[in-house]
Amino acid sequence: MGGLDVLRDNDEIPAHDVQISEFWIDQVEVTNGMYGLCVKAGSCRQPKLLNSDNRADYFGTTEFKDYPVVHVTWYDANAYCQWAERRLPTEAEWERAARGNDMRTFAWGDEPPNANNSNSLNIVGDTSRVGSYAEGASPFGALDMTGNVWEWVADYYRQSYYAESPAENPTGPLEDSGNHMRVIRGGSFQDDLLNLRLPNRGYEVGPNPSLLPTQDEYYGNSSVKIGFRCADDN
């Protein structure tokens, strides 16, 4: 786990061996249609905005029901996975599902991102239907783990965490009063090679439970470029 190439960033080092228990992970990112079922059930909040980057009507439309849900906070992603009787993957699980055994740079291998293996580099300019890039499949058959949308994972973010990460089933740093950042992985349709590398660690503001649910900051930030997928114990 971690950066092994010349583009590695400080938060990707040291590269280290991690032992994790068997787990199951979604083959594709959670879609508008899937998330909409949770909204209808009253267990999920509606996305903060209903558009995508270049589409005014996105969430709740039949045309885009099989596209990844966006404008969801970490709180929302976690709520959906719990409703679906699953959970968000840990950062280590996400990287394992994306990289397999051979320490590849991207989900499909080491060939640079292009129009055939991923929705990236702003070639499409917005989200794509999930699972559209069969050439971009990970060693375990997971799709869109490079590009399309960033994906929330369970862990809090700390730049120095890899230096202190346990060797078995790491779950990220413990919560503290000053850290509400959560890890995002995989890059998006707008990102270039640097952010699309599998070891790359992004982050965004997660929930702040010290605030009131009437305040937007209680739930954290969302983005037109961030979605998620769920995982479960085997």
N, C-alpha and C positions, 0 to 999 in steps of 0.2 A: 504494500500500500504506500502511496506517495509518489513524488516526482522522481523520475529516473532519467530525464532528458535535459538538454541544455536550456530549455525554456522554463524549467521548474522555478516556482516562486518560494519565498521564505516559509510560507505556511504549508508547503508540501513536503518539507523535510523535517526530520530525516525519513527516508524511505525505510519501511520496517515490515517485518513479517507479522501477520495477524491470523489467529485461528478463530474461525467463527462457526457457530452451530448451523446445521442445515436450516434453510428457510425457503419460502415461496415468495415470488415477487410478480406483480402484474406484468404481463407481456407488453402492454401499451399504457400510455398516460391516461388518466381519468378524463373522460370526455364530457362535453356539455350535457349530452343526454344522460349519462350516468349520474353526474352531479345533480342534474335537475330532478331526478327521482328522490334524492335526499332532501332537496328543497321542498318538494311536494309533500314529503313525509313529515315536514316540520322539524327535521333534525339538523338541517344545514341552513346557513344564511345564504341569501342570494349573492352572487358576485357583486362587488362594489360598483362596477360598471358593466354594462351589457354589450359593449363593443369589443372588437379586437383592434389591432393596430391600424388597419385600413378598412375595416368593415363596421359601419354604423350599427348594423343589426347582426348580432353574433350569438350570444347566449339566448337560448329559448327559441331559436329558429330551427326548422326542420333541416334546412340546407347544411347547417353546421353542427348537427347533433353528434357527429362522429369526429369532431375536432377537439383538441384539448381545452379544457376549461382554464380560463385565466382570470385575473383580477380576484384571486382568492388568497387570503392570508394564510400563514402557518396555522392559525387557530381553525380556519375553515377546512384546510386540508386534513388536519388531525380529526376534526369532527366527522368528516365524511368517512375516513377510514374506520373510525370507531363504529359508526352507523352500519358500515358494511361488514362489521365483525372482523376487521383486520387492523392494521396499524401502519404508520409511516415506517419505511425502512430506516435503519441506522445508516450513517455515512459509510461505514465499513461494508455493510451489506450491499449498498448501492454500488460501490466500487467493485466489489467481487462480482456482482451480476453483470457489470459492464465490461470488465477486463478479463475475466477468466483466469487462466494459468500462465499466459505467456507475456504478461506485462505490456500489452499493446498500448498504443497511444490513444487510439480512438476505438469505439465499440467494434468496428469491423476489422481493425488491424492498424497498420501504420501508414497506409495511403492517405494523403491529405483529404480534407473534406471537399466534396464536389456535388454537383447537382444530382448525381445518381445514388449517393450513399447517405445523404442527409439534407434536411431543410436547414441550411446554414448560410453564412456569408451574405445574407440579405438577397439571395438569388430569387426567392419566392416573394419576400417582402412582408410576409405574415405567416400565421400558423398553417400547417397542412393537416389533412385528415390523418389520424393516428395510424401507424403501421404502413405508411405509404412507401417506405424505403426499405425493401427487403434486403438490399445489398448492405444496409447499415446494421444488420442484426448483430447482437453481441454473441459471444460463444455459447450462451445458454438460450439464445433465441429471443431475447428481449429487444424490442424495437424502439427507436427514437431516443435512445439513451445519449446519443450525441445530437444536439440540435433540437429543433422544433420549439420546445420551451424548457427553461430551467425547471428543476424539480426540487420542491421542498423535501428535506429529510428530517429525521427526528432530532438530530443533535443540535445543541448550542454550538456556536462558533467561538473559537479562540485561536488566534494565530499560532500560538506555541504548543497547541495540544498534542501534536505528533511526538514531541519530545517527552511527553509524560503519559501517552496512551498505553493502557494495559495491553498485553499480548493476546488476550482472549476476550472476544465479544465486547469490544469497546463501544460505549454508548455516548461518547462526547463528554466535555467538561460539565461539572455540576453547575446548576443555576446559582448565580449570585446576584446581589441587588443591582449591580451595575451592568449586567450583561443580558441583553434581550435579543442578541443577534442569533439567527438560526442559519444553518448551512443550506445552500442551494447547490445543485450539481447539474452538469451536463451541457450547459450553454443553451443558446436559443437560436431562432431563425435569423437574428441580426448579428450573431457573434462570429468572430474570426477564429483562426487556428489556435491562438493562445488560450482563449476561454473554452474552446471546444475540447481541448485535451482532457482525457478522463481523470487525471489526478488533480485537475484544477478545482479549487475550492472557492465558490462564491458565497455570499452571505447577504442577508437582508433582515430588517428589524422584525422580530417576532412579537408575540403577545407580551404585554406588561400587566401582570395580574395585580399590581399595586394600585392600578387605576380603576375607574368605574366602567361597567359595560356600556354606559351611555357615551363614553368617549371613544373616538375612533382608535386612539393609541392603545386602548385596552387590547384590541385584536391584532395590532401590528400592521405592517405595510403589505400592500399587494402590488402587482405589476401586470402589465399587458404581456410580459415575457415570462411569467412564472406560473407553472402548474404543478402537478405531482402525480405519483403513482403510489399504490399501497403494497404492503408486504404482510406476511403472516408466518408464524412458526410452522415448521414442517410436521 
